[in-house]
Amino acid sequence: MHIGCRITHTLTQPTPLIALLNVHYSRFGDLERADYLVTEPSVPIESYRDGFGNWCTRMVAPAGEFTLSTSGIFRDTGLPDIYAPEAKQLAVEDLPFDTLVYLLGSRYCDTDLLSEQAWALFADSPPGWPRVQAICDYVHDNVTFDYMKADATRTAGQTLAGGHGVCRDFTHLGIAFCRCMNIPARYCTGYLSEIGEPLPHPPDDFAAWMEVFLDGQWWTFDPRNNTRRTGRILVARGRDAADVPLTQIFGPGTLSGFEVITQKLDDASENTAPRL
């Protein structure tokens, strides 16, 4: 697969910026050509790992138009997300220490406001994988996807009340319900291909999904699409979207350009992949 992005900000002054745009370290071994981050104009950059293990790049962008881009070749198995309906839910006292933070409320996952409703909806569902699937089914069926109603401040509770949102809102609501039911859940962002999906395909974009902790490991669930998908490539994960902004600018600015590429390549085209 050819993956990449091109994101442009228009800035009124020199502005510090942090970007999370490279493939997650857990998938580095699948990169056939590294997705190096390039800036236009060129500026000094330095990279570090945040508290969640995500690869972050910091820089100071000059005033005017400033573009961040990546372009890489990624080799995926071509298999859909793993399906494990027998995966069991662990008791809270048996959970590993490093999963407990994913039981707590966070900026967009207001568990304190949703706990009573979560138990009313899902207490009778079988614990473990079936309960998480019941949560995904409920979110998928009761929230309408509407890109024109995207709102960067919308919480899980507001998504449930309003009944609409984008993929991050579906994910926040799924995560909040899981946490209310004592299932650790974390937010993921990355590439999601349209490989194997019926035409017409929507424009490529970054996507959000969640990972839940069952039976001693993390599993992928996608309340927005509510199906096992092919070509899902992790970029970053955290408690919710506040932990993993694709770009975080520390000053006034406008997003003036946004393009994402996630394309399947045949063997003949791997060495001549289109570049953003």
C-alpha positions in Angstrom: 0.0 0.0 0.0 1.1 3.6 -0.7 0.3 5.7 2.4 0.9 9.4 3.0 -0.6 12.7 3.8 -0.1 16.4 3.0 -1.3 18.9 5.6 -1.0 22.7 5.2 -1.5 25.4 7.9 -1.5 29.1 7.2 0.1 30.9 10.2 0.2 34.5 11.1 3.5 34.3 13.1 6.3 31.8 13.8 4.5 29.0 15.7 5.7 25.9 17.6 4.1 22.7 16.3 4.0 19.0 17.2 3.0 16.4 14.6 1.9 12.8 15.0 1.9 11.6 11.4 4.3 8.6 11.2 3.3 5.0 11.4 3.3 3.6 15.0 6.5 1.9 16.1 4.6 -1.4 16.5 4.2 -1.5 12.6 7.7 -0.2 11.7 8.6 -3.6 10.4 5.9 -3.5 7.8 7.3 -0.3 6.1 8.9 -1.1 2.8 9.7 2.5 2.4 9.8 4.7 5.5 7.2 7.5 5.7 9.7 10.3 6.6 8.2 13.6 7.6 9.0 16.4 5.2 8.3 20.1 5.8 7.8 22.9 3.2 9.6 25.2 3.8 12.3 23.1 5.5 12.8 23.7 9.2 14.8 22.0 11.9 12.9 19.1 13.6 13.4 16.9 16.5 11.5 13.7 17.5 10.6 12.0 20.7 8.3 9.4 22.2 5.4 10.6 24.3 4.0 8.8 27.4 1.9 6.5 25.2 4.8 5.4 23.0 3.8 7.5 20.0 6.4 9.0 17.7 6.1 12.8 17.9 8.0 15.5 15.9 8.3 19.0 17.1 9.4 22.1 15.2 8.8 25.9 14.9 6.9 26.7 11.7 7.5 30.1 10.0 4.7 32.6 9.3 2.8 31.9 6.0 1.8 28.6 4.4 3.6 25.6 6.1 3.1 22.1 4.8 3.8 18.7 6.5 3.9 15.6 4.3 4.7 11.9 4.5 4.9 9.3 1.8 5.7 5.6 2.4 5.1 2.1 1.2 3.5 -0.3 3.7 3.1 -4.0 3.4 0.0 -5.4 5.1 -1.2 -9.0 5.4 -4.4 -8.2 3.5 -6.4 -9.9 6.3 -9.3 -8.3 8.1 -9.1 -7.3 11.8 -8.9 -10.3 14.0 -12.1 -11.8 15.2 -12.0 -13.6 18.6 -15.6 -14.0 20.0 -14.4 -16.2 22.9 -12.2 -13.5 24.4 -13.1 -13.0 28.0 -13.4 -9.9 30.2 -11.1 -9.8 33.1 -12.2 -8.7 36.6 -10.9 -5.2 37.5 -8.7 -6.7 40.2 -7.0 -9.0 37.7 -6.2 -6.3 35.1 -2.5 -5.4 34.5 -1.6 -2.1 36.1 -0.8 -0.4 32.8 -4.4 -0.9 31.6 -6.1 0.8 34.6 -5.7 4.3 33.1 -8.0 3.2 30.3 -10.8 2.7 32.7 -10.9 6.3 33.8 -12.9 9.2 32.3 -11.0 11.5 30.0 -11.5 14.8 28.1 -13.9 13.4 25.5 -15.0 10.2 27.3 -17.3 11.5 30.1 -17.8 8.2 31.9 -19.3 9.9 35.0 -22.3 11.1 33.0 -22.7 7.8 31.0 -22.2 5.1 33.6 -25.9 4.7 34.7 -27.1 4.5 31.1 -24.3 2.1 30.1 -25.3 -0.3 32.8 -29.0 0.0 31.9 -28.1 -0.8 28.2 -25.4 -3.5 28.6 -25.7 -5.1 32.0 -27.6 -8.1 30.5 -25.1 -8.7 27.6 -22.6 -11.5 28.0 -19.3 -10.1 29.3 -16.3 -10.1 27.1 -16.3 -9.9 23.4 -20.1 -10.1 23.0 -20.5 -7.1 25.3 -18.0 -5.0 23.4 -19.8 -6.0 20.2 -23.1 -5.1 21.7 -21.7 -1.6 22.5 -20.4 -1.2 19.0 -23.8 -2.3 17.5 -25.6 0.2 19.7 -23.3 3.1 18.8 -23.3 2.2 15.1 -27.1 2.0 15.1 -27.9 5.1 17.2 -25.3 7.7 15.8 -25.5 9.0 12.3 -22.3 9.8 10.5 -22.3 13.4 9.3 -19.0 14.9 8.2 -20.6 18.4 8.0 -21.4 18.3 11.7 -17.9 17.6 12.9 -17.1 19.4 16.2 -13.7 19.3 17.9 -15.2 19.8 21.3 -18.0 17.2 21.2 -17.9 14.6 24.1 -19.2 11.1 24.1 -22.2 12.2 26.1 -23.0 15.0 23.6 -22.6 12.5 20.7 -25.2 10.2 22.4 -27.6 13.1 23.0 -27.2 14.6 19.5 -27.2 11.3 17.6 -24.6 12.4 15.0 -20.9 12.8 14.6 -17.8 11.6 12.8 -15.6 8.6 13.4 -13.9 10.1 16.4 -17.3 10.7 18.1 -18.4 7.1 17.4 -15.1 6.0 18.9 -15.3 8.2 22.0 -18.8 6.9 22.8 -17.8 3.3 22.3 -14.7 3.8 24.6 -16.8 5.6 27.2 -19.4 2.8 27.3 -16.6 0.1 27.6 -15.0 1.9 30.5 -18.3 2.3 32.2 -18.6 -1.5 32.0 -15.1 -2.0 33.4 -13.5 -2.9 30.1 -10.2 -1.0 29.4 -10.5 0.9 26.1 -8.1 3.2 24.3 -8.4 5.6 21.3 -6.5 4.9 18.0 -5.9 7.0 15.0 -4.4 6.1 11.7 -5.0 5.1 8.1 -7.9 2.9 7.0 -8.0 1.7 3.5 -11.1 1.1 1.3 -9.6 -2.2 0.1 -12.3 -4.8 -0.3 -15.1 -2.2 0.2 -17.9 -1.7 -2.3 -17.6 1.2 -4.7 -17.9 4.2 -4.8 -15.2 4.8 -2.2 -15.2 8.0 -0.2 -12.0 10.2 -0.3 -9.1 8.8 1.7 -8.9 10.2 5.2 -7.4 9.4 8.6 -9.7 7.3 10.8 -10.4 6.7 14.5 -11.2 3.3 16.1 -10.7 1.8 19.5 -8.7 -1.1 21.1 -10.2 -3.0 24.1 -8.4 -5.2 26.6 -9.8 -8.7 26.8 -8.3 -12.0 27.7 -4.8 -10.5 28.3 -4.4 -8.5 25.1 -5.7 -5.6 23.1 -8.3 -6.1 20.3 -9.4 -3.8 17.5 -13.1 -2.6 17.3 -14.6 0.0 15.0 -17.9 1.5 16.2 -18.1 3.7 13.1 -17.9 1.0 10.5 -18.8 -1.9 12.8 -17.1 -4.5 10.6 -13.7 -6.2 10.4 -11.7 -4.1 7.9 -8.6 -4.6 5.8 -5.6 -2.3 5.6 -5.8 -0.6 9.0 -2.5 1.1 9.9 -2.0 2.5 13.3 -0.3 5.9 13.8 -1.0 6.8 17.4 -3.0 5.8 20.4 -4.0 7.4 23.7 -6.9 7.9 26.2 -8.9 9.9 23.6 -8.4 12.3 20.7 -6.9 14.9 23.0 -3.8 12.7 23.4 -3.2 12.2 19.7 -3.9 15.3 17.6 -2.4 14.8 14.1 -1.0 18.4 14.4 -0.9 20.5 17.5 -0.1 24.2 16.8 0.7 26.5 19.7 -0.7 29.8 18.3 -3.2 31.2 15.9 -3.5 29.4 12.5 -5.8 28.0 9.9 -5.9 24.5 8.4 -5.8 25.4 4.7 -5.0 22.0 3.0 -5.6 18.4 3.9 -5.0 15.3 1.8 -4.6 11.6 2.7 -3.5 8.8 0.4 -4.2 5.1 1.2 -3.9 3.1 -2.1 -3.3 -0.5 -2.9 -0.2 -1.1 -5.2 0.4 -4.0 -7.5 3.9 -5.5 -7.8 4.6 -3.5 -11.0 3.9 -0.2 -9.4 5.7 -0.5 -6.0 8.8 1.3 -7.2 6.9 4.1 -9.0 4.3 4.9 -6.3 2.8 8.3 -6.7 4.2 10.9 -4.3 2.2 13.6 -2.7 
